[in-house]
Amino acid sequence: MYDHSDKCLGCGAPMTPPFLDLNVTPLANSYVSPDRASAPEPSFPLAVAFCPACYLVQLTGVVDPAALFSEYSYFSSYSTTYLAHASEMATTLSDRFKLNPTSSVLEIASNDGYLLQYFKRRNIPVLGVEPASNIAKVAQERDIPTLNRFFNAETADIVLRDFGPADVIIANNVVAHVARINDFLKAVFRCLKPGGYAVFEFPYLFDLLKHCEFDTIYHEHVFYFSLAAVQTLATRAGLRLVDAEHQSVHGGTLRVYLTGAAEAPRPTLRLEAMLEHERSAGLTNPERYRDFSRQVADIRTSLCSLLHSLRAEGKTIAAYGAPAKGNTLLNYCGIGTDLIEFTVDRSPHKQNRLLPGSHIPVYDPGELLRRQPDYTLILPWNISAEIIEDQAEYVANGGRFILPIPKPVVLSGKSQPALV
């Protein structure tokens, strides 16, 4: 189930030693049934390295995708913030590429149809490709045409046969998951119409480093992309990177535009400026990564000290959310039920289960008001504004929130940060 690699998964060059080691951890989305609490959990090394030859930041080993994605617990439609982002994206792409009922949109890793629904409302033909059978079923029940498959060369053959080449291919938060990235991009190239565009979104390495977002590192995320690395990968697959936009979701995301057109447009000035900014910020230089491990260790020390101090004062502590990033944070920091009594999450697919590793129980959000803990650690800190607004009654009753990233912050009753 786990394949360690000494060579870059992009260019094949020998890899340097990892610059960050998060130890051996369970899979971040492998939520545990209470009746399996005493059973061993599959756990794997979680370390990250930088390839100086092609600038690709990547895990030093890969877990079998079938173990990660055949059944999945993340449903995109449970975040109102992300639904708003999806609606905006559909509008932007429809306008930019003048999509209409004669166009076609293919989405890879389409989840529960959270994005394609907005294209379908415009009468634009759509097709989703989603490997998780439980999630693909939900999309199909919502009348979103969905292939329950991993996207690869064989799936590309099926898409071309039954749907045809697409004007736009979207892959949000999936390219970072694909270990065989060169084969994936070549399959994307094949499925594009002449002059068509591939639009990818993924967490941005620049933000990860700047804000010390180490909790976004887990086994599903094989790669942590800079634009420089994407440009190299795209060229190898016959694609050209022509534009990029920074998005605020997920703590800092890039939206990139690629085309396989023979007469591709010149890269935008925005893209050229972003590439230069990366170079000046050191993202193509191994030195930039050397201090990252120390910063991560500092967050662990500060957060654990804060939580232990609050517990020593007799305070009760819960958490909000059950995201994959939260499980990286909790397991690396060694935080369990001795510090955090429970967490809550809007997704019924996670409720009444245990977080992997820490075994913190997950309940519905109403439990926060029923128990009214003194402090609540927000694990999906990237949507903290949405959570705080939704939990106004908890705050009014005296509850206080804690944000862990980029450094532990206790929010006042008015949700203003007070640095610890």
C-alpha positions in Angstrom: 0.0 0.0 0.0 3.0 2.3 0.3 5.7 3.0 -2.2 8.8 4.9 -1.2 10.6 6.8 -4.0 14.2 8.0 -4.1 13.6 9.8 -7.5 11.4 12.8 -8.4 8.0 11.7 -9.5 8.1 14.5 -12.1 11.4 14.5 -13.8 13.1 11.3 -12.4 16.1 13.1 -10.9 17.5 11.8 -7.6 15.7 13.3 -4.6 17.3 15.3 -1.8 16.6 14.4 1.9 13.2 15.6 3.2 13.0 19.1 4.6 10.0 18.2 6.8 9.2 15.0 8.5 5.7 14.7 10.2 6.4 11.2 11.4 4.3 8.1 10.8 0.6 8.9 10.8 -2.7 7.3 9.8 -4.5 8.4 6.7 -6.1 11.8 7.3 -9.5 10.8 5.9 -9.7 7.3 7.5 -12.4 8.1 10.1 -12.8 5.3 12.7 -16.1 3.6 13.6 -16.4 3.5 17.5 -16.6 -0.3 17.4 -13.2 -0.3 15.7 -11.5 2.0 18.2 -9.2 -0.7 19.6 -8.2 -2.0 16.1 -4.8 -1.1 14.6 -4.9 1.8 12.1 -2.8 1.6 8.9 -0.2 4.3 9.3 2.5 5.5 6.9 5.5 7.9 6.8 4.7 11.5 6.0 7.7 13.5 4.8 8.2 16.2 2.2 11.2 16.9 -0.1 12.2 19.4 -2.8 13.5 18.5 -6.3 16.2 21.0 -7.2 16.0 19.9 -10.9 12.4 20.7 -11.6 11.3 22.6 -8.4 8.6 20.0 -7.6 7.8 19.6 -3.8 6.5 16.1 -3.1 6.0 13.4 -0.5 8.9 10.9 -0.2 6.4 8.0 -0.5 3.0 7.3 -2.0 0.0 5.4 -0.6 -2.0 3.3 -3.0 -4.8 5.6 -4.4 -7.4 2.8 -4.1 -6.8 2.9 -0.3 -7.3 6.7 -0.3 -10.1 7.5 -2.8 -12.3 4.4 -3.5 -14.5 5.5 -0.6 -14.2 9.1 0.6 -15.7 11.2 3.4 -15.3 14.7 2.0 -18.4 16.1 0.4 -17.7 19.6 -1.1 -21.4 20.7 -0.8 -21.2 20.9 3.0 -19.2 24.2 2.9 -21.2 27.3 2.0 -17.9 29.1 1.4 -16.8 26.5 -1.2 -20.2 26.5 -2.9 -19.9 30.2 -3.3 -16.4 29.8 -4.8 -17.8 27.1 -7.2 -20.6 29.4 -8.3 -18.1 32.2 -9.0 -15.8 29.8 -10.9 -18.6 28.6 -13.1 -19.6 32.2 -13.9 -16.0 33.3 -14.6 -15.2 30.3 -16.9 -18.5 30.6 -18.7 -17.9 34.2 -19.5 -14.2 33.9 -20.2 -14.6 31.0 -22.7 -18.1 32.1 -23.9 -19.6 28.7 -23.0 -23.0 27.8 -24.2 -25.3 24.8 -24.8 -23.0 23.7 -27.7 -19.9 23.7 -25.4 -18.9 20.9 -23.0 -17.2 20.8 -19.6 -15.4 17.9 -18.1 -14.5 17.9 -14.4 -12.0 15.5 -13.0 -12.6 14.5 -9.3 -16.0 16.1 -9.6 -17.1 15.1 -6.0 -20.8 15.4 -5.4 -21.5 17.7 -8.4 -20.9 20.8 -6.3 -19.4 22.7 -9.3 -21.0 21.0 -12.4 -24.4 21.9 -11.1 -23.7 25.6 -11.9 -22.7 24.8 -15.5 -25.7 22.5 -15.9 -28.1 25.4 -14.8 -26.7 27.2 -17.9 -27.6 24.2 -20.1 -24.0 23.5 -20.7 -23.3 19.8 -21.2 -21.2 18.4 -18.4 -19.5 15.1 -17.3 -17.9 14.4 -14.0 -15.2 11.8 -13.3 -15.2 10.8 -9.6 -13.3 7.7 -8.2 -15.1 7.5 -4.8 -18.2 5.3 -5.3 -20.2 6.7 -2.4 -19.7 10.3 -3.7 -20.2 9.5 -7.3 -23.6 7.9 -6.4 -24.7 11.2 -4.7 -23.7 13.2 -7.8 -25.6 10.7 -10.0 -28.7 11.0 -7.8 -28.5 14.8 -8.3 -28.7 14.1 -12.0 -25.0 15.1 -12.7 -23.6 12.7 -15.3 -20.7 11.0 -13.5 -18.2 8.3 -14.3 -17.2 6.4 -11.2 -13.5 5.9 -12.2 -10.0 7.2 -11.6 -9.0 9.5 -14.4 -6.2 7.9 -16.5 -5.5 6.9 -20.2 -8.2 4.2 -20.1 -10.8 6.7 -18.7 -9.8 9.2 -21.4 -10.7 6.7 -24.0 -14.2 6.3 -22.5 -14.6 10.1 -22.2 -13.6 10.6 -25.9 -15.9 7.8 -27.0 -19.0 8.7 -25.1 -18.7 12.4 -24.4 -16.1 13.7 -26.8 -13.3 16.2 -26.3 -14.1 19.1 -24.0 -13.9 22.9 -24.4 -12.9 23.2 -20.7 -11.5 20.5 -18.4 -11.6 21.4 -14.7 -9.6 19.7 -12.0 -10.0 21.3 -8.6 -7.8 20.0 -5.7 -6.9 16.8 -7.6 -3.6 17.3 -9.5 -1.8 17.4 -6.2 -3.2 13.9 -5.5 -1.9 12.1 -8.6 1.4 10.4 -8.3 1.6 9.6 -12.0 1.3 13.2 -12.8 2.9 13.0 -16.3 0.4 10.4 -17.4 -2.4 12.4 -16.0 -1.5 15.5 -17.8 -1.1 13.7 -21.1 -4.6 12.2 -20.7 -5.9 15.8 -20.0 -4.2 16.9 -23.2 -5.9 14.2 -25.2 -9.4 15.1 -23.9 -9.2 18.8 -24.9 -10.7 20.2 -28.0 -8.3 22.1 -30.3 -8.1 25.5 -28.6 -9.6 24.1 -25.4 -8.4 25.0 -21.9 -7.6 23.0 -18.8 -8.2 24.9 -15.6 -6.7 23.5 -12.4 -6.9 24.7 -8.8 -4.6 23.5 -6.0 -3.2 24.8 -2.7 -0.3 27.1 -3.4 3.1 26.3 -2.1 3.9 30.0 -1.7 1.0 30.3 0.9 1.9 27.0 2.6 5.4 28.3 3.3 4.5 31.9 4.1 1.7 31.0 6.6 3.3 27.7 7.7 0.3 25.7 6.6 1.9 22.4 7.4 -1.4 20.8 8.2 -2.3 20.8 4.5 0.3 18.1 4.1 -1.1 14.6 4.2 -0.9 11.4 2.3 -3.5 12.3 -0.3 -1.5 15.4 -1.3 1.5 14.0 -3.1 2.6 17.3 -4.5 2.8 20.9 -3.3 2.9 23.1 -6.4 4.7 26.3 -7.4 4.0 27.8 -10.7 7.5 27.1 -11.8 6.9 23.4 -11.2 3.6 23.4 -13.0 5.1 25.1 -16.0 7.7 22.4 -16.3 5.2 19.6 -15.9 2.8 21.2 -18.4 5.4 21.6 -21.1 6.4 17.9 -20.7 2.8 16.9 -21.5 2.3 19.1 -24.5 0.4 21.8 -22.6 1.3 25.5 -22.1 0.7 27.5 -19.0 -0.7 30.8 -20.1 -2.3 32.4 -17.0 -2.7 32.1 -13.3 -4.9 33.7 -10.6 -4.5 33.6 -6.8 -7.7 32.5 -4.9 -8.3 32.8 -1.2 -10.0 29.4 -0.6 -8.2 26.7 1.3 -5.7 29.1 2.8 -4.3 30.2 -0.5 -5.1 28.5 -3.9 -3.8 28.9 -7.4 -6.1 28.7 -10.4 -4.0 28.0 -13.5 -5.0 28.0 -17.2 -3.3 25.6 -19.6 -3.9 24.9 -23.3 -2.7 22.5 -25.8 -3.4 24.7 -28.8 -0.7 24.9 -31.4 -1.3 28.7 -31.6 -1.3 29.2 -27.8 -1.6 32.8 -26.6 1.4 34.5 -25.0 1.6 34.1 -21.2 -0.1 36.9 -19.4 1.8 39.7 -17.7 0.2 38.5 -14.5 1.6 35.0 -14.9 5.1 36.4 -15.7 5.0 38.6 -12.6 3.9 35.7 -10.4 6.8 33.5 -11.7 9.3 36.3 -11.0 7.8 36.7 -7.5 8.3 33.0 -6.9 12.0 33.2 -7.9 12.6 36.3 -5.8 10.9 34.6 -2.8 13.2 31.6 -3.1 10.7 28.9 -4.2 13.1 27.6 -6.7 16.0 27.5 -4.2 16.5 24.7 -1.6 17.6 27.2 1.0 14.0 28.5 1.3 12.8 25.2 2.7 15.5 24.7 5.4 13.8 26.8 8.2 10.3 25.4 7.6 10.7 22.4 9.9 11.7 24.7 12.8 8.7 26.9 12.2 6.4 23.9 12.2 8.0 22.6 15.5 7.4 26.1 17.0 3.7 25.9 16.2 3.5 22.4 17.9 5.2 23.7 21.0 3.0 26.8 21.2 -0.3 25.1 20.6 0.4 22.2 23.0 1.5 24.7 25.7 -1.7 26.8 25.3 -4.0 23.8 25.4 -2.2 22.3 28.5 -2.3 25.6 30.3 -6.1 26.0 29.7 -6.7 22.4 30.8 -4.6 23.1 34.0 -6.9 26.0 34.7 -9.9 23.7 34.5 -11.1 24.9 31.2 -13.0 22.7 28.8 -11.8 22.5 25.2 -13.5 21.1 22.1 -12.8 21.5 18.4 -14.8 22.5 15.4 -14.6 20.5 12.2 -13.2 17.2 11.1 -11.1 18.1 8.0 -8.1 16.1 6.8 -5.8 19.1 7.7 -7.0 18.9 11.3 -5.9 15.3 11.6 -2.4 16.2 10.4 -2.3 18.9 13.0 -3.6 16.8 15.8 -1.5 13.8 15.1 1.8 15.7 14.6 1.2 17.6 17.8 0.1 14.6 19.8 -3.2 16.1 20.7 -5.9 13.6 21.8 -8.9 13.3 24.1 -6.8 14.3 27.1 -6.8 17.9 25.7 -9.8 18.0 23.4 -13.0 16.3 24.5 -14.8 16.2 21.1 -15.2 17.9 17.8 -18.3 18.8 15.7 -18.8 18.8 11.9 -21.6 19.6 9.6 -21.1 16.5 7.5 -23.3 13.5 8.6 -20.7 11.3 6.9 -18.2 12.1 9.7 -20.6 12.4 12.7 -20.6 9.7 15.3 -17.2 8.5 14.2 -13.7 9.0 15.6 -10.9 11.1 14.1 -8.0 8.9 12.9 -5.1 8.7 15.3 -6.4 11.0 18.0 -9.8 9.2 18.3 -11.5 12.4 19.2 -15.3 11.8 18.8 -17.2 13.7 16.1 -20.7 15.0 16.7 -23.2 17.3 15.0 -22.6 21.1 15.5 -25.5 21.3 18.0 -23.2 19.6 20.5 -21.2 22.8 20.8 -24.2 24.6 22.3 -25.3 21.6 24.3 -22.0 21.4 26.1 -20.8 25.0 25.7 -17.0 24.3 26.1 -14.9 27.3 27.2 -12.7 27.1 24.2 -13.0 25.6 20.7 -10.1 24.9 18.4 -11.1 25.6 14.7 -9.5 22.9 12.6 -10.7 24.1 9.2 -9.1 27.6 9.9 -9.5 28.5 6.2 -13.3 28.9 6.7 -13.0 30.3 10.2 -15.1 33.4 9.3 -18.0 31.1 8.1 -17.8 29.1 11.3 -17.6 32.1 13.7 -20.6 33.7 12.0 -22.6 30.4 12.2 -21.7 29.9 15.9 -22.7 33.4 17.1 -24.8 32.0 19.9 -21.8 30.0 21.2 -19.7 33.2 21.3 -22.6 35.2 22.9 -22.7 32.5 25.6 -19.0 33.1 26.4 -17.3 30.6 24.2 -14.0 31.5 22.6 -12.3 30.2 19.5 -8.7 29.3 18.9 -7.0 29.4 15.5 -3.9 27.2 15.2 -2.3 28.5 11.9 0.0 30.4 11.2 0.5 30.6 15.0 -1.9 29.9 17.9 -4.4 32.7 18.3 -7.2 33.0 20.9 -10.1 35.1 19.6 -11.8 37.5 21.9 -15.5 37.5 22.5 -15.9 39.9 19.5 -13.8 37.5 17.4 -10.8 39.8 17.3 -7.4 38.0 17.4 -5.3 38.2 20.5 -1.9 36.6 19.9 -0.7 34.1 22.5 
